[in-house]
């Protein structure tokens, strides 16, 4: 995935998997992240059990609204049941002497975790965040995209519509890389 070229959304060929750089958008209601309780269009929560020598990953959960990408006047809808979010997360810890915060207690209860020696990292994707999306271009036109949501250029003629694309997972999991993230 690291060797994939960065491609302009308008220049991407159908069926080619590439990294496309732009800004995350959503048309639906925003989510609330479970740990930091912040409004977002996507999050990933990872929790490790720090009491073992190997720091076992005990939870890795992601959730997203319907995501769109805007890149240099071209819009793309991101269509995938499973999206991986990478980015710069905020770390939180709990130990035997620390009382879990309200959100931490809810996570511990919901997933049946041992509350001692946990390390939490939550990655949050907000509307307007700069992102790189690793995806495959599957079609040239998506009639479901609402043109008014995007500041898109027209595709040429007087009555032509703004350019739109659809991004899907193919060779790799569909990956959204937010600020501070690495592939």
Secondary structure, 3 states (H helix, E strand, C coil): CCCCCECCHHHCCCCCEEEEEEEEEECCCCEECCCCCCEECEEEEEEEECCCCCCEEEEEEEEECCEEEEECCEEEEECCCCEEEECCCEEEEECCCCCCCHHHHHHHHHHCCCCCCEEEEEEEECCCCEEEEEEEEEECCCCCCCHHHCCCCECCCCCCCECEEEEECCCCCEEEECCCCCC
